[in-house]
Amino acid sequence: MSKCPLCFTQLNSDEYAFTVRGTGNPGVENPVASDYAGYQVLQEGMIKLSRPEGDAAWYPNPGRTLMESEAPAGTDIESEVCPECYFPLPDGWRQAGVTCIGLSGARASGKSLYIAVLVKALSQYMVSRGTRLVPVNESTRDDYSKIYEEQLFVEQEVLNTTVPAKNSTVRLRPLIYSLGLINGKRQYLVLRDVAGEELENLPAPAERLHLSFLSRADGIIFMFDPLAVDAVRRRLQDLVPAQIRTIGDPAVVLNNLQILSQGTLGSGRFAVALSKFDALQHLRNVDDAQWSPIMSNPGAGFMRQTSDGGPFDENDSQLVSAEVRSLLKLIGGEEIVTQVRNPHSGQVVPHRFFATSSLGEPPEGSSLSRLGIAPYRVLDPVLWILAENGAM
């Protein structure tokens, strides 16, 4: 089944909804749609259709329903929307394969940077695979350009941290991309970001519907910043520039993700991405009998860049996962490993550990390194989730 690109709810063939336009009336707020989106949603009207009991051949005909209604002349169907959250569905959405991924992590863990670089890297990767990564709608094209691309790739500056939905003037809409035809079926990828501050300090239960999509994601990528660990930060203080933003507590975020998902870490795959791996690589220059050999070992899987354009390498992924898991324990992230592998609920979700770097070199204040942008293994978590979801 396909999924809604906003709330990530599975779409079934029994329930349909459509918005209408041309009523001559101004749009009014749809409170359910607003709560799911995290910003105000205005709509002129709605048609909801349900399959009659026992009618296997039924298919929705919103145009006929509209004609039979008392709608004003000139009213027509605007768009099919999700029956749960009323977010517009792109044409042909129900017939396609959809992989929905949520980004999570504490403040300043690098989620926005990751998205900015990921889209570029995935675009190049899809070309090498004989297809293209294409934005599905104008909001995806505009949001990626304004929120991610311009500041990082044009202005060469580190991205601003994501602001919680209730305080933001920016609508944090899903980024929706077509991956093209894969194995004879059109595949889409949906990426959704969340403010780290909001995951550290959850809104009241009645005010967190806009975060509920995380519990229904096909995959969650949890960004773990190694500089959140005091011991690592102390060892690197003379080797990498100091961070200009306060780093949040990843353990708190991980615990809150479990709260949002009723004790689990979602219903799909859970990828722990050791972000800013470039900073850890500087430990090879530390006069330390423990750290220097580890980060200088050319035979380690996490020290090797993946080949461009190749298919997802399951064996390499498992090797790197084991290495990163051990590395996390070594740097003081054992609590994170334990929460993922042995949650209190006892419901362990499929998970894997990754090493990633969006920039390749630590930034200098708010500016990028003079060496430029050299992403490292940023595709690994997404390719794993896509492969596990049958989309690659």
C-alpha positions as CSV (number, residue, x, y, z in Angstrom):
1,M,0.0,0.0,0.0
2,S,1.0,3.6,-0.5
3,K,1.4,6.1,2.4
4,C,0.4,9.7,3.0
5,P,3.5,11.9,2.5
6,L,2.7,14.0,5.5
7,C,1.2,11.8,8.3
8,F,2.7,8.5,6.9
9,T,-0.6,6.7,7.3
10,Q,-1.2,3.8,5.0
11,L,-3.8,4.6,2.4
12,N,-6.4,1.9,1.8
13,S,-8.9,1.5,-1.0
14,D,-12.0,1.9,1.3
15,E,-11.6,5.6,2.2
16,Y,-11.0,8.6,-0.1
17,A,-11.2,12.4,0.4
18,F,-11.1,15.3,-2.0
19,T,-10.9,19.1,-1.5
20,V,-13.0,21.4,-3.7
21,R,-12.5,24.9,-5.1
22,G,-14.5,27.6,-6.8
23,T,-17.2,27.8,-4.1
24,G,-16.9,31.5,-4.0
25,N,-16.2,31.3,-0.3
26,P,-12.8,32.1,1.4
27,G,-11.0,29.1,2.7
28,V,-11.6,28.2,6.4
29,E,-9.1,26.5,8.7
30,N,-9.3,22.7,8.8
31,P,-8.2,22.1,12.4
32,V,-7.3,18.5,11.9
33,A,-5.1,19.3,8.9
34,S,-3.5,22.1,10.8
35,D,-2.7,19.9,13.8
36,Y,-1.1,17.3,11.6
37,A,0.9,19.8,9.5
38,G,2.1,22.0,12.4
39,Y,0.9,25.1,10.6
40,Q,-2.5,26.6,9.6
41,V,-4.2,24.9,6.7
42,L,-7.1,26.6,4.9
43,Q,-9.5,24.7,2.6
44,E,-12.8,25.7,0.9
45,G,-14.5,22.4,1.3
46,M,-14.2,18.6,1.4
47,I,-15.8,15.5,0.0
48,K,-15.3,12.2,1.8
49,L,-16.2,8.9,0.2
50,S,-16.3,5.4,1.8
51,R,-16.7,2.0,0.1
52,P,-20.3,0.7,0.6
53,E,-20.2,-2.5,2.6
54,G,-19.7,-5.6,0.5
55,D,-19.1,-3.6,-2.8
56,A,-15.8,-5.0,-4.0
57,A,-16.1,-3.3,-7.4
58,W,-16.6,0.2,-5.9
59,Y,-14.4,3.1,-7.0
60,P,-14.8,6.7,-5.9
61,N,-16.4,9.2,-8.3
62,P,-16.0,12.6,-6.6
63,G,-17.2,14.4,-9.7
64,R,-20.6,12.7,-9.6
65,T,-20.9,13.2,-5.9
66,L,-20.2,16.9,-6.4
67,M,-22.8,17.2,-9.1
68,E,-25.4,15.5,-6.9
69,S,-24.6,17.8,-4.0
70,E,-25.9,21.4,-3.4
71,A,-22.5,22.9,-4.2
72,P,-22.5,26.4,-5.9
73,A,-22.1,26.5,-9.6
74,G,-18.5,26.5,-10.7
75,T,-17.4,24.3,-7.8
76,D,-15.0,21.6,-8.9
77,I,-12.6,19.0,-7.5
78,E,-9.3,20.6,-6.5
79,S,-7.2,17.6,-5.3
80,E,-7.3,14.2,-3.7
81,V,-6.1,14.4,-0.1
82,C,-5.2,11.9,2.6
83,P,-8.4,10.8,4.4
84,E,-6.6,11.1,7.7
85,C,-4.7,14.4,7.7
86,Y,-6.1,16.0,4.4
87,F,-2.7,16.6,2.9
88,P,-2.8,16.8,-1.0
89,L,-1.7,13.6,-2.7
90,P,0.3,13.8,-6.0
91,D,-1.3,12.3,-9.1
92,G,-1.0,8.5,-9.2
93,W,0.2,8.4,-5.6
94,R,-1.9,5.4,-4.6
95,Q,-0.6,3.2,-7.4
96,A,3.1,3.9,-6.5
97,G,5.6,2.6,-4.0
98,V,6.3,5.1,-1.3
99,T,9.2,5.1,1.2
100,C,8.7,7.6,4.1
101,I,11.8,8.6,6.1
102,G,11.8,10.8,9.2
103,L,15.0,12.6,10.4
104,S,15.6,12.9,14.1
105,G,18.3,14.0,16.5
106,A,19.2,16.5,19.1
107,R,19.8,20.2,18.5
108,A,22.9,20.8,16.2
109,S,23.3,17.2,15.4
110,G,23.4,18.0,11.7
111,K,20.0,16.9,10.4
112,S,19.5,19.9,8.1
113,L,23.0,19.6,6.7
114,Y,22.4,16.0,6.1
115,I,19.2,16.6,4.1
116,A,20.9,19.3,2.1
117,V,23.8,17.1,1.1
118,L,21.8,13.9,0.8
119,V,19.5,15.2,-1.9
120,K,22.5,16.2,-4.0
121,A,24.3,12.9,-3.5
122,L,21.1,10.9,-4.2
123,S,20.5,12.8,-7.4
124,Q,23.9,11.9,-8.6
125,Y,23.5,8.3,-7.5
126,M,20.1,7.9,-9.3
127,V,21.7,9.2,-12.6
128,S,24.4,6.5,-12.3
129,R,21.6,3.9,-11.8
130,G,19.9,5.0,-15.0
131,T,17.1,7.2,-13.6
132,R,16.6,10.6,-12.1
133,L,15.6,12.1,-8.7
134,V,12.8,14.6,-9.5
135,P,10.9,16.9,-7.1
136,V,7.2,15.9,-7.2
137,N,5.8,19.4,-6.5
138,E,6.8,23.0,-6.4
139,S,6.8,23.1,-2.6
140,T,9.6,20.4,-2.6
141,R,11.6,22.3,-5.2
142,D,11.1,25.7,-3.4
143,D,11.6,24.4,0.2
144,Y,14.8,22.5,-0.7
145,S,16.2,25.6,-2.5
146,K,15.3,28.1,0.2
147,I,15.8,26.1,3.4
148,Y,18.8,23.9,2.4
149,E,20.5,24.6,-0.9
150,E,21.0,28.4,-1.0
151,Q,22.6,28.8,2.4
152,L,24.9,25.8,2.2
153,F,25.9,25.6,-1.5
154,V,25.6,29.3,-2.6
155,E,26.4,31.2,0.6
156,Q,28.8,28.5,1.8
157,E,27.4,28.8,5.4
158,V,26.3,26.2,7.9
159,L,22.5,25.9,8.0
160,N,20.4,27.4,10.8
161,T,18.9,24.9,13.3
162,T,15.4,23.9,12.6
163,V,12.8,25.9,14.6
164,P,9.9,24.1,16.4
165,A,6.7,24.2,14.4
166,K,4.8,26.5,16.8
167,N,7.6,29.1,16.7
168,S,8.5,28.9,13.0
169,T,7.5,31.2,10.2
170,V,8.7,28.5,7.8
171,R,6.3,25.7,6.9
172,L,8.3,22.5,7.4
173,R,6.6,20.5,4.6
174,P,7.7,17.0,3.4
175,L,10.3,16.8,0.7
176,I,8.8,14.5,-2.0
177,Y,10.9,13.0,-4.7
178,S,10.2,10.6,-7.6
179,L,12.9,7.9,-7.9
180,G,11.6,6.9,-11.3
181,L,10.5,3.4,-12.4
182,I,12.3,0.7,-10.4
183,N,11.5,-2.9,-11.3
184,G,8.5,-1.8,-13.3
185,K,6.9,0.3,-10.5
186,R,7.1,4.0,-9.8
187,Q,8.8,4.7,-6.5
188,Y,8.7,7.8,-4.4
189,L,10.9,9.0,-1.5
190,V,9.6,11.3,1.3
191,L,11.9,13.0,3.7
192,R,10.6,14.8,6.8
193,D,12.7,16.9,9.3
194,V,11.9,17.7,12.9
195,A,13.4,20.4,15.1
196,G,15.8,18.8,17.6
197,E,14.5,21.2,20.3
198,E,11.0,19.8,19.8
199,L,12.3,16.3,20.2
200,E,14.2,17.2,23.4
201,N,11.2,19.0,24.9
202,L,8.1,17.3,23.7
203,P,4.9,19.4,23.4
204,A,1.9,18.4,25.6
205,P,0.2,15.2,24.3
206,A,-2.7,17.2,22.8
207,E,-0.2,19.3,20.8
208,R,2.1,16.7,19.3
209,L,0.0,15.3,16.5
210,H,2.4,16.9,14.0
211,L,5.1,14.6,15.3
212,S,3.1,11.4,15.1
213,F,4.3,10.6,11.6
214,L,7.6,9.3,13.2
215,S,5.7,6.3,14.6
216,R,4.5,5.3,11.1
217,A,7.7,6.0,9.2
218,D,9.3,3.2,7.0
219,G,12.6,4.4,8.5
220,I,13.9,6.8,11.0
221,I,17.4,8.2,10.7
222,F,18.7,9.2,14.2
223,M,21.6,11.6,14.0
224,F,24.1,11.1,16.8
225,D,26.7,13.9,17.1
226,P,29.9,12.5,18.7
227,L,30.7,16.0,19.9
228,A,27.8,15.7,22.3
229,V,30.2,13.4,24.3
230,D,32.4,15.4,26.7
231,A,35.3,13.0,26.4
232,V,35.4,13.3,22.7
233,R,35.0,17.1,22.7
234,R,37.9,17.4,25.1
235,R,40.2,15.3,23.0
236,L,39.4,17.3,19.9
237,Q,39.4,20.8,21.3
238,D,42.7,21.7,19.7
239,L,42.2,19.7,16.5
240,V,38.8,20.9,15.2
241,P,37.1,24.3,15.5
242,A,34.7,24.8,18.4
243,Q,31.0,24.4,17.7
244,I,29.1,27.7,17.7
245,R,25.8,26.0,18.7
246,T,24.9,24.2,21.8
247,I,24.5,20.5,21.3
248,G,21.4,18.8,22.7
249,D,21.2,15.5,24.6
250,P,20.8,12.5,22.2
251,A,19.7,10.2,25.0
252,V,16.7,12.4,25.8
253,V,15.7,12.6,22.1
254,L,15.9,8.8,21.8
255,N,13.7,8.3,24.9
256,N,11.2,10.8,23.5
257,L,11.1,9.0,20.2
258,Q,10.0,5.9,22.2
259,I,7.3,7.9,23.9
260,L,6.0,9.1,20.5
261,S,5.9,5.5,19.3
262,Q,4.3,4.0,22.4
263,G,7.4,2.4,23.7
264,T,9.1,1.4,20.4
265,L,11.4,3.2,17.9
266,G,8.8,3.4,15.2
267,S,7.2,0.7,13.0
268,G,10.0,0.5,10.4
269,R,13.8,0.5,10.3
270,F,15.9,2.6,12.7
271,A,19.2,3.9,11.5
272,V,21.6,5.4,14.0
273,A,23.9,7.7,12.0
274,L,27.1,8.7,13.7
275,S,27.2,12.2,12.2
276,K,30.2,14.5,11.9
277,F,32.4,11.4,11.4
278,D,35.0,13.8,10.0
279,A,35.6,15.2,13.5
280,L,36.2,11.7,14.9
281,Q,38.7,11.0,12.1
282,H,40.9,13.8,13.6
283,L,41.5,11.5,16.5
284,R,44.1,9.8,14.5
285,N,46.2,12.8,15.2
286,V,45.8,12.5,19.0
287,D,48.8,11.1,21.0
288,D,46.7,8.4,22.4
289,A,47.5,4.7,22.4
290,Q,43.8,3.8,22.2
291,W,42.3,6.3,19.7
292,S,45.1,6.9,17.2
293,P,45.3,3.2,16.0
294,I,41.5,2.9,15.7
295,M,41.1,6.0,13.6
296,S,44.2,5.3,11.5
297,N,43.3,1.7,10.6
298,P,42.8,1.7,6.7
299,G,41.3,-1.7,6.9
300,A,38.3,-0.6,8.9
301,G,35.1,-0.6,7.0
302,F,34.0,2.8,8.3
303,M,37.3,4.3,6.9
304,R,36.4,3.4,3.3
305,Q,34.2,5.5,1.1
306,T,31.5,3.6,-0.8
307,S,31.8,3.2,-4.5
308,D,29.8,5.6,-6.7
309,G,26.7,4.2,-8.3
310,G,27.0,0.7,-7.0
311,P,24.0,-1.2,-5.6
312,F,23.5,-1.3,-1.9
313,D,26.2,-3.5,-0.3
314,E,24.6,-5.5,2.5
315,N,27.8,-7.2,3.6
316,D,29.6,-3.8,3.8
317,S,26.7,-2.3,5.7
318,Q,26.7,-5.0,8.3
319,L,30.4,-4.8,8.8
320,V,30.3,-1.0,9.2
321,S,27.3,-1.3,11.6
322,A,29.2,-3.6,13.9
323,E,32.2,-1.3,13.8
324,V,30.2,1.8,14.5
325,R,28.3,0.1,17.3
326,S,31.6,-0.8,19.0
327,L,32.9,2.7,18.4
328,L,29.8,4.3,20.0
329,K,30.4,2.2,23.1
330,L,34.0,3.3,23.1
331,I,33.3,7.0,22.9
332,G,30.7,7.0,25.6
333,G,27.5,6.3,23.6
334,E,26.8,3.0,25.2
335,E,23.4,4.3,26.5
336,I,22.3,5.0,22.9
337,V,23.3,1.4,21.8
338,T,21.5,-0.1,24.8
339,Q,18.3,2.0,24.1
340,V,18.2,0.8,20.5
341,R,19.2,-2.9,21.1
342,N,17.4,-3.5,24.4
343,P,14.5,-1.1,24.8
344,H,12.4,-1.2,28.0
345,S,9.4,-2.2,26.0
346,G,11.2,-5.3,24.7
347,Q,10.0,-4.5,21.2
348,V,13.3,-4.3,19.2
349,V,12.9,-2.8,15.7
350,P,15.2,-3.7,12.8
351,H,18.2,-1.3,13.3
352,R,21.6,-0.6,12.0
353,F,24.5,1.8,12.8
354,F,26.2,4.1,10.2
355,A,29.1,6.5,10.0
356,T,28.4,9.7,8.0
357,S,29.8,13.1,7.3
358,S,27.8,15.7,5.5
359,L,30.7,18.2,5.0
360,G,33.8,16.1,5.2
361,E,35.6,18.7,7.4
362,P,34.4,20.6,10.5
363,P,33.1,24.1,9.7
364,E,34.9,27.2,11.0
365,G,32.3,29.0,13.0
366,S,29.3,29.6,10.6
367,S,31.5,29.2,7.5
368,L,32.4,26.0,5.7
369,S,35.9,24.7,5.7
370,R,38.2,26.2,3.0
371,L,38.5,22.6,1.7
372,G,34.8,22.7,0.6
373,I,32.2,20.0,0.9
374,A,33.2,16.4,0.6
375,P,30.3,14.1,1.9
376,Y,31.2,10.8,3.3
377,R,28.8,7.8,3.2
378,V,25.7,10.0,3.5
379,L,23.7,7.6,1.2
380,D,24.2,4.5,3.4
381,P,21.2,5.0,5.8
382,V,18.8,5.9,3.0
383,L,19.9,3.1,0.7
384,W,19.5,0.6,3.5
385,I,15.9,1.8,4.2
386,L,15.0,1.9,0.5
387,A,16.5,-1.6,-0.1
388,E,14.6,-3.0,3.0
389,N,11.4,-1.4,1.7
390,G,11.8,-3.1,-1.7
391,A,12.4,0.3,-3.5
392,M,15.9,-0.2,-4.6
